[in-house]
Amino acid sequence: MTHPTPANPRTSPFLQPWVANLVGRPLQPPPVAAVICRRQGWGTLQKGRSIADNHPALCLNGETFSTGFGTHADSEIVVRLAAPGRTFRARAGINDSPLTHIAPVNRIVFSVEVAGREVWTSPPLGVLDAAAVADVPLAGATEFVLRTREINGNLNYAHANWCAPAVVMADGREAALGTPGRGGLLADPPISFRCGDETAPALLARSRRQHEIVSATADATRHRGTFLDATTGLELVLELTEFHDFPAVDWVWKIRNTGTAEAPLLEGIMGLELAWPAIDQARLRYAVGSPCRLDDFLLKEEPLTETPFRLAGGGGRSSEVHLPFFNVMLDGEGLITAVGWSGQWAADFRLEGDCLRLTAGQEQTRLRLHAGEAIRTPSHLALHWQGRPEDGHNLLRQLILKHYTHRPDGQTVPAPITCGTWGGMRTAAHLERIQAIREHRLDYDYYWIDAGWYGPADSYSPDEHKGDWAKHVGNWQVNPKAHPHGLRLVSDAARQAGMKFLLWFEPERAIQGTPLTVEHPEWFLAAGPRAPGVNVLFNLGLPEAREWLTDFISGLITEHGVDCYRQDFNMAPLPYWRQADAPDRQGISEIRHIEGLYAFWDGLLQRHPGLLIDNCASGGRRLDLETTRRSIPLWRSDVQCMPDSTPMAGQVQTAGLAHWIPCSTGGTNVRPGDTYNFRSAMCTGVVFHIFPYEYVPIRPDYPWDWHRKMTADLRRATPCFLGDLHLLTPLTTSPRDWLAYQLHRPDLNEGLLLAFRREESPFSAAEFALQGLDPDTRYAVEDADTGPVGERTGRELMAAGLPVAIPHPRDCRLVFYRAVPAP
């Protein structure tokens, strides 16, 4: 698909100085360092528009301007320059709108102050007066102040404009002021910590520095910057990717002790430390993680103030409490950041003077590195967007799809439709279901065997809620009662029916007393006494243990014919890591385990080209940048494990998670013939159960035609799920609300609308204004259930909207649209 063409980071005023400073690229700093609104009579300083939301054009006496400051008297705007200035020029006056014409008297005085002295003043101006022309010598000053003052004692609608403002520098360069946007990140290395009594900036400032380009393509340049401090022997290596097709960078820090003795104590290592100047009225959008609730992945917002606002993982899994993706939103632009760390992360957001500060990284580090020892930090992403918040999210979606999403064949985005079944079900029952799939021409990509396929013969479990399957995690021998001839019979039958084979594992958790915990107790961490039956944590931080596990799981993948390796993780590892750490080595067990996890997955992917990894951790509790690089969440929430779960949960999961991670699937919770339930779970794929347990026999009256239609609709919809997402209603968990969202492919000029009337909604019809269409193109609209609706122009669909009628509660509509070729 075609991707958007955002500003190139090499020329972006937002990221250019920051990246250039980090990688040592020569760069002349931008003339304007910061614009700070020190005070204002009402509202927030605007750039490129007036202070009035309902009359946004910058207008003076009938003339409009594309650049300038829209403020409200009395106001004080400080302009700081990066070098000496020669001249400031602007046109000043009262914004021309119906609001200001209510009182057209002379009322506002404009002035410019340099070095504490007023050097230019306008006469009192009214809305009917011609603009005052400011042409002010700066005489080498690097700071000046723009003031407005209301002289009649009435501040109502004192809307004051500085239009077409510009600075001529002493070296002849000219810079426009008041363009939309607030300037770039401050060019400091994005890391914070304490090393003994020193801070990171002090240590890095005295370090010997080197830079090299690791690789360069049309899409991205990979840099490596090295900071070596001779005093402590610490070497910090910044590995940074500068994207050229998106206004984004990502990076990771690696820290090594090059000395022959222990390094000084390192505390509070945060691999993301960013400062954004002159920020006000910022809001933070973030998302709930997957704590197995109705609101899994629900979007949240929080105003940012001087009081720090903290988000964090939970129990050592990256998305158990919150998703590690964040959108700092301002009027007209914003910054999306993300953390790549599958353990316990934390992120803080706060206003500090004239700057918004963002800090993120591993939640707890206090450690000394041994001689020659090295660690890595979490990876981080920063993406700058302009426009509306949804524009930022759609830019992120396309960035994730192009540069982060793992594609087993190197090309195809994984969007599977899978048939989920319980692993404890006997081989014969699996073969019966595969035969039914084949006979009835059901369109599945993978046949899925979940937990319960392993353990001794007496551990047979009819489903996940009954039996002993959980007591034998760690014993990866095929259960001889359920599968006396192994699993190869099932995987071969699945392939003969046109499907690949998915198998569940949970290698990081074991039950104390299972064979490996007895044979190699040193490979496991405990959070308390190692009593039989308690959970212990396989220590992926031990190279010997990780290498054994890679060989072992790789062998099982080959033996059982596994095409998709499903890794679950049903425990909170944080207390195990922290108990294992000495007081001066806090955080090291977590670091080694997470490093080991990535090495383990990378090893499997290298040994088995084309392997798909399904990332599960009690549902979607391990979703972050690094797992996205290697896997896809095929079971994004355990809410669907509950027999009484509501389809509304799937709706929230799809619409919420898709703001950050485009590819995921969820379960339909075994409701044959229930279209509302199926479409509630639709995303880039779906887990479509069909008789998943032995006690649910294959029914001769099963609605096979309905089943085929649902999968056919999803196949048609899948390309749209890779496009732009537009919420057309608020995303809530209320059963009285509708939920509607649009997915649009600008490159294909087609898309879909999904609308749900929930159980208690009293409303039977609505109209939804679609987004992103070509106004002059005609679109053929088709209801997936009733057929063609007719043709509408893009202008009609975006202005009048698409009418949708849902006469009965707990029902939905899936509507497709596509551009009609011009005659």
N, C-alpha and C positions, 0 to 999 in steps of 0.2 A: 504494500500500500504506500501511497505518497505521504510523506511526513511534512509537518509545518516547517516553514522557513523562518525561524526566529533570528533575532540579532546575533551575529557572530560574536562569541566572547572576545575575540581579538580586538574588536572595535567597540564592544559594548561599554558605555561609560560606567556601567555598574560593576562589571567583573574585571575589566581590563587592568586598572591599577593594582587590584588585589592579586591577581594571578601573576602579573609582571613582577611585582615585588617578591613574591614567593619563589619564582623560578629564576630570578636574576636577569630578566629580559630588560634591556634598556627601554625606558619609557619616560617621556616628558610628562610630568604630572598635569592633570587638568587644571585650568586656570582657577576655577571656583572650588574651594575646598569644602565649604558648607554654607547653607542658608538656614538660619535659625530664627524662628518666630519667638521673640522673647516675651511678648504680650500681645493681646488682641481683645477688642471689646466684646466679640461674640464669635462663636464658631471656630473653625480651623483654617489656617492659612492654606489657600489653594494655589496650585500652579497650572497655568494654561486654562483657567476657568475662573468665573467669579465666585464670590462667597455664597451666592443664592442657588440652592439646588434646583429650584423651579425656573431659574433664568441663568443657565450656566455660562453663556457666552460672555467673554470679556468685551465690553462695548463702551466706548466713550463718544458721546454726542453723535450716535448713529454709526460710528465706525467700529468694526470688530477686529480683534487681534487674536492670533493663535498662541502667543506666548505672553507671559506676565504673571503678576501676583494678584490674586483676588483676596482682599483682606477686609477688615471691619474696624473702623476707628473706635477708640484710640488704639493704635497698633505700633509695634516696634519690631522691625525685621533686621537682623544682623547678617551681613554678607561678609564671609571670610574668604580671602584669596590665597592661592598657593604661592604667589609671587607678587612683586610690586605692581600696582595698577596705575594706569595713566588717566582714564576717563570713565565716568559712568554716565549712561544716557538712558532716558526713558520718557514716556508720556504718561502723565498722571491726571486722574480725575475721578469723578463719581460714576459708578457703573450705571449705564443707561438701560433701565428696565422699568416696567410699570410700578414696581415697588418704590423705587427712588423718585419717580415722578409725583408721588403723593405729596412730597415736600420738596419743591424745586429750588428752595432758597440757597444762597451761598452759605456753606456750613462746614467744609472740611479744608484744612490747610495741610499740604504735603511738604516735607522737608527732608534734606539729606545732611547727615552729620559725619564728619571725618575727624578722627583724632580728638574726639570730644568737643568739636566745634561745629556749629551749624554753618554750612557753606552754601546751601541753596534752600530757598523757601518759595512756595507758590502763593499767590493771593488766595483768599477764601473762594472756594469753588462750589458751584451747584451743578446739578445734572444737566442743565441747559448750556453750561459754559463750555467753550472749547478746551481741549486738553492743554494742561501746562506742560511745556517742554523742558525737561531737565537735561543739562549738558554740564556735568560737574567734574572739575579737575580733582584727581585723587592724589597727585603729587607723590606717587610711590607708596601710598598707604596699602596695607594688606587687609584692612577691615574698614567697613563703613556701615552706617545705620540708616534705614529708611523709616521715616515716622509719618503717621497720620494723626490729626487731632481735630475733633469736632468742636466748634467754637460756640454753638448755641445751646449746649447743655441737653441736647436730645439725641440719644444714640440710636433711636429707631431707624433701621434701614440705612445706617451710615456705611454703605457698601463702597469701599475705596479700591481703585485699581491702579497698579503700576504696570503699564502696558509696554510691550516690546522692550523690556529692559535689557541692557547689554553692557559689558565691561570691555574696554580696550586695555590690554596689559602694557606694561612698560616696554616689553620686547616686541610689541606690535600685534600679538595675537588678540583675537576678539572672541568673546564667549557670550552666548545668549543666556539670559537668566529666565526663570519662570517657565521652563519647559516642563511638561509632565514628568514626574519622577523626582526622586529625592537624593540623587547622588549614590555613589557606590559604597561598597564596604571599605572600612578603614584597612589600610594595607599592612596589617600585622600578621605574623605567622599564626595560623588557627589552632593553637594548642595552649593549654594552661596546665601548670603544676607547680608544686614547690619542691625544690631540691635543697635539702638542708634549710638554710635561712634565705635562699634565693628564690626568685620567681622565674618562670619560664622566659619572659622577655629579657631579663638580665643575662641569663645563661646563653640565650641564642644570640644576643647582641655581641658578645665577645667571642662567639664560636667562629672557627674557620669554616668557610662556606664554599660548597662546590655545586655545580648544576650540570646535568646532562639530559639530553633528549633520548629517551629509551626507544620510542617508536613514534612515527607520524603517518597518518593517513588523511584522506579528505575529511573524515568525520571527527577525528580526535588526535590530539598529541599527548603522549604520556611522558611526564617529566619525573626526574628523580633529583631531589635537592638534599644535600648532606650538610648537617651542622655538627661539627666536631669541637667539643670543649676540652681543651688540654688540661684544665684544672681538675675536672672531675673524671675525665676519661669517657664521658658519655657521648655517644654518637646518635643523633636523631636523623632519621632518613624520612623524608616526605615523598611519598609516591602519589603523584597528582595527575589526574586525567583532565585535560582541557578539551571539552567538546566544542566542535566547530559547527555542528548542525543544531545545537540547542544552546541557550544561554545558561550553561550549567558547568559545574566542575565537581569531581569527586576526588577523595583523597583518603589515605591511611598513613599513620605514622608508625615507624618501627624504631625501637629504642634499644641500643646495645651498649654494654659496658666493655669498652676496649682496653680497660686497665687490667692490672694483675691482682688487684685487691677489690673488695666489695665497694660498690659505688655508694655515695651518700643516699640517704633515705629520700625516695620519691613519693610524694603524696598528692592525691587528688588529680590524677592524670586525666585530662579531658581533651580528646582529640579534635573537638569542635569548639572554637572560641571565636565568635564573630562580633563585630561592632558595626552598627549601621547608624550614621550620624543624622541628627535633625529629624527625629521620628516623633510623631505625636498621634494619639488616638489610634494606636495599633490594636488589632484584635488577632487572637490566635485561634485557628481552626485545627482541631485534632480529632481523633476517633477513639472510641472504646476499643479494647482488644477483643479477645474471645473468651471471656470468663464463663461461658455456657449460660448466657441469659438471653432474654428476648431482645435486649439492646446491643447484642454483639455487633461491633463495627459501626454503631450509631455515631453520626457527626456531632461534635460539641464545639462551642465557641466560648472564648474568655477574653475580656479586655485586659490589656497589658498595662501595668502600672509600676510604680517604684517598688511595690512589694513583689518579691520573686514568685513566679508561678512554676511549680515543678511537676513534671510527668516522669513516670518510670515504668520499667517492666515489673513483673511480679514473680517472686519465687525462683528467679533465674531463667525464666522463659520470656522471650523478647516481646510477645504480644499478648500475654496473659491478662494484663490490666489495661494497658494502652497500646495502640499501634505506634511504632517508632517512626512516624511521618508527621510533619507539622507544616502548617501554612500560616505565616505571619502576613496578615492582610492590612493594607492601607487603602486609601482612596486612589484607585487607579493602578496600583502595582503591589507586589508582594514578593516574599521569599519563601520558597518551600525548602525545608531541610529534612534530612532523613538519617537514621542511624543504621549501620550494618553491623549488628552484634546480636548473636543468638543467645546471649546470656542476660545478665542484669545490667541494664543501662539506666541512665537518668538524664534529664534535660531540664535546664532552667532558662526562663525568659524573664527579662526585667528591663524597665527603663532606668537609665543611670545618667543623670544630667541631660546632655543633648543627644545621647545615644541609646539605641536599643541593643541590649547585649543578649546573645544566645550562647549557651554553653551546653555541651552534651558529651557523653562518653560513658565508660564503665562506671557504675555507681560508686564503687569503693575500691581504691587502690592506696596502699601504704606499704611500700616494699623496697628492699635493697636488691639490686641486681648483682649476682655473683660475677666474678671475673669471667669475661667472655660470654656472658649470658645475654640473650635478646628476647624482647617481647614485642607484640604488636598491639595497637589500639583498635577500637572499632573503626570501621570505615564510615565515611560521611559524604553526603551529597548536598549541594546548594544549587538551587535553580531559581533564577530571577524571572518574574513574569510581569507583564503589563496588561491592563484591561480590567476584566472582572475576575473575581476569584475562580469561577469555573473555567476561565481561560487558562489560569495557572494549573488547575487540576488536569485539564486535557493536555496541556503541554507535558506535564509529568507523565501522564498515561502513555503518550507517544514515546517519550524518552525511555521509560521502563520497557515498553514493548521492543524498541529497537536495540537498546544497549544492555539491558539487564535480563530480559526473559530468557530462561534456558530453553533451547530448542534442540531436542534430541538428535534430529537429523541435520542440524545446522541451519535450517531454513524455515520449517513449519512451526508456527506458534502452537504449542500444545493446547488443545481445546477438546478433551475427550468426553464422549458419552460412555459411561461405564455401568456395568451390571454388578451391583454390590451383593455379595452373599457371605454368610457366616462360615468361618473356617472349620468349626466343629461339625458341620454337616458332612455326612459320609460321602465317599467318592461316588457311589451309585446315584445319590440324589443330585450331586453336581452334574453328572453326565446326563441325567434326565433333563435338567434345566438347560444345559447347553444344546441338547437335541431340540427342545421346544423353541429355543431362540432361533435355531437353524430352520426348523420347519415353518415357523411363522414369520421368517424374514425380518427379524428385529435388528435394527441398525445399531450395533454396539461396537466401540473401539477396543474395550478391555473387558475381560471377565475377571472379576475382583473376588479374591478370597481373603477375608479379614481374619481377625484373631481367632484362636481356638484350634488351629490345625496341628498343634505340637503337643508334647508332653506324653506321659505314660497312658496306657490303655484305660485306666480307671478314671481319667480326668475329663471324660467326655462332657461337653457343655452344650445344651441345646440352643442357647443364645448368650448375648453379653451380660444378661442380668441373672443368669442361673448357671450353676456348675462351677468347676474348679479351674477354668482356663487361666484366671489371673494368678493363681497360686503357682503356676509352672512357667511363668515368664522367666526366660533365661535358659530353659531347656528346649533347644531348637531341634530336637529329634521329632520327626513326623509321628503323630499319634497313630499307633498301629491299629487301633480299633476303628477310628474314623477313616484312615487311609492306609489299608494294609499293603498296598502296592506303591505307596508314595504318591507324590503330587504330579508326577510327569504325565500320568494318564489324563488328568484334568487339563493341564496346560496344552498337551497335544490336541485334545478334543476341541479346546477353545480355538486354537489356530486353524484347525480343519473347518471350523464354523466361521472363519473370517475375523476372529478376534485375537488380540494379544492378551497376555496373562499378567495379572497384578497380584502380588502376594505381600501380606502384612508381616512386619517384623517390629521388634522393640529392643534393640541391642544395648541401649544405654541403661536400661533398668533390668535388674534381676532380683529374684526372690532368694533370700539367704537360705541355703540348703540345696538349691539346684546344683547340678554337677560342677559347673565352672566355678561357682563361688567357693566350693570346697577344694577344688583342684588348684585354683589360683586366687586365694583370698587377698593377695597383695595387689590384685588388679581392681579392687573395688573399694569405694569409700562408703563409710557409714555415718549416719547422723546421730547415732546412739549405740547402745549395746547390740551386737550382731545376733539377736535372737532368731531362731528359725521362723521363717515366714515374713520377716520384715523386708522392706525395699532396701537394696544397696545399689550404688551408682557405679557403673563401669567407668573406669578412669581413662578416658580418651587422651588425657594428657601424658600418659606413659607411652613412649614410642613402642616398646615391646608389645604392650597390650593392644595398641591401635593396629600395629602391623599384623598381629594374629587375627584380630577381628576383621580386617580388610580381606585377608586370605580366606577366612571362614565364610563370611557373607558372600564374597565373590564366588566361592565354591558352591554355595547353596543356590545362587542365582543361575549358575550354569546347570547344576543338577536338576533343578525344578523347572527350568525353562522360563525364567522370570523376565518379562519385558519392562515392567514397572515395579520398582522396589519401593514399597510403602513403609516409611519409618515413622513409628509412633513414639511418644515419650510421655508416659502417664505419671510423672512425678515432678516435684519441684526440687531442682538440684541445689539451689542456693545454700541451704543449711549444710549440705554435705561439703560443698567447697569451702565455706567459711570455717567450719570446724576443723578442716584439714590444714588451715593456714596458721603459721606462727605469727606472733604479733608484728614482726617486721617483714612479713611476707604476705600481707593481706591482699587478696585479689589474684594471687599467682595461680591457684588451682583452677579458678574460673578461666583465666587466660589460657592456660595450657589445655583445658578441656575444649574450649571453643576453637582454638587453633587446631586441635586434634579432630574435631567434628568436620571442619572444612577439609582437612587433609584426607579424612576417611571418605567423604563424599566424592572429592576430586579423584581419589584413587579408584573408586567404583566406576565413575564416569569414564576414566581413562581405560580401564580394563574392559569395559562393556560399551563400546560405541553404540549409540542409539538408545541407551538405557534412559528411562524416565524415572525421576525420583519424586514420589509423592510425600510431601512434607506435612506430617500430622504430629501434633503434640496435644493430646486431649482436645482435638479439634484444631483451630487455627491459632495456637499459642506460641508459634515460633515463626512469625512472618516478619521479615526485615530485608534489607538490601542484599545481604549475603546469602540468605536462603533463597531469595528470588533468583539470584544468579544461577543456582544449581537445581532448583526444584519448582514444583507447582503444588499449591494446596488443593487437593481433591476432596477434602472433607474439612471445610473451613470452620465448622462449629459442631460441638457435641450436643447442641440443643436438639438436633434432629434425631439423636439417640433416644430421646424421651418419647414414649408412646403417645403422650397427650400434647406434644409440641404443636404450636400453631404455625400455619404457612406464613403468617406475617413475619416470623423470624427470618425466613429465607428472603423475603422482600427486602428487609432491612440490611441483611448481609450483602446481597448483591449490590444494592444502591450505595451502601456505605463503603464497603471495601473497595469497590471499583473506582472510587475517587483517588486511590493511592496505588493499588495493585490490580491491573486489568484482568489477569487470568486467574480464575478460581472456579471450583465447583462445590455444590452442596447436595444434600440428600433430599429426596422427595417423600420419604417416610411412608412408603408402601401404601398408597391410596389409589388403587386402580380406578380409572375412569374419572378421576378428580382433576380436571383441567386447571382449576384455580390453584391447587396444590402444586402441580407440576410447574406452571409458569412462575409461581412464587420462587422456585428454586433455580430457574434458568439463569445461566451466566454464559461464559465461554464454553461450558459443557454442563453435565449434570450426572449425579449418581442416581440411576433409575433402577430401583429395586424391582425384582420380579421373583416372588416366592423365595425369599432369602433364607428361610429356615426350613428344616425338615418337617416341622409341624404345620407349615403353611403349604399344603399340597398344590400341585399345578391344577388349576381349575379349568375345566373344559369351557366354561362360560366367560373366561377372562376376555376383556374387550381388546382383542388384538388389533383391530382397525384403529381404535383410539390410540393405542400405544404407538403404532407406526406413524400416525399423524403427528403426535407430539414430538417424536424424534425428527420427523421431516421438517416441522416448524422450527425446531432448534437448529438444525443444519442450515436452514435458510437464514436464521437470525445470527448465527455465529460470526460472520464477517462484520456485522453491525456492532457487535459487542467489542470489537477491536477499534472502534471509531471514537468519536467525541461523545461524552456523557453530559446530558442536560437534565437536571432535576426540574420537573414542571410543577411539583407540589413540595411542600416541606416534607422532610424525612422524619417521621414520628413512629412511635410504638402504640399509638391510640387506635383501638378498633373502630372508632367513629370516623376516622379520616380516610380519604382516598390517598393512594400513592400513585404517581405517574412519573415516568421518566422517558426520555428520548435518547436514542443512540444513533448518531449520524456519521456517515462516511463521506467527508468532503471530496475525497478522490474519486469515489464511485457515484456521488450525488444521489445517494439513497440512504434509507435508514428505517427505523421502526419506532413505534410508541407502545409502551406497555402501561396499562392503567388497571389499578385494582380498586374495586369498591369493597371495603372491609366489612366485617360481620355486622357491625352496629351502625354503619353509616346511613343516615337518612336521605342522602342525596343520590339521585338516580341518573344524573347527566352532568356533564361539564364540557367546557371548551378549553383546549390547550394550545397556546401560541407556540408553535415550533420554533426552533433556533437553527441558525447556520445555513438556511436554504438560499438558493439563488432567487432573488425576487422575480426575475423575468422568466424563469423556467417553469414549465408545466409539469406537475407530478401526478402520476397515477397512484391512487390510494386504494389499498386492498385490506379488508378485514380478513384475518386468517381463518375465521370461522364461517363468515357469510359471503365472502367473495368481494368482487370489485365494488368500490364505493363511488368512484368517479374521478375526475381530474380537477386539480386546483393549482393555481399559480403559487409560487413560493411566497409572493407578497401576501396573498390571501391566507395562506397557512400560518404565516408569521404575525399577521395583524389580526384578522378575525379569529383565527385559530381553527383547530380541528375539533369538530363536535364529537363527543363520545357519550353514548348512552349505555348504561348498565342497569337494567330495570330491577335486578334483584341483588340483595346484599350477598357478600362472599362470592363475587364473580369478577371476571376480568375481561379485558379486550387486548388483543395483540393486533396492531395495525402496521402494515408495511407500506412504504412509499418509495417510488423510484422516478427518476427523471424520464420524461417522455422525449424520445429523439425528435429534434426539430424536423418539420416536413421539408 
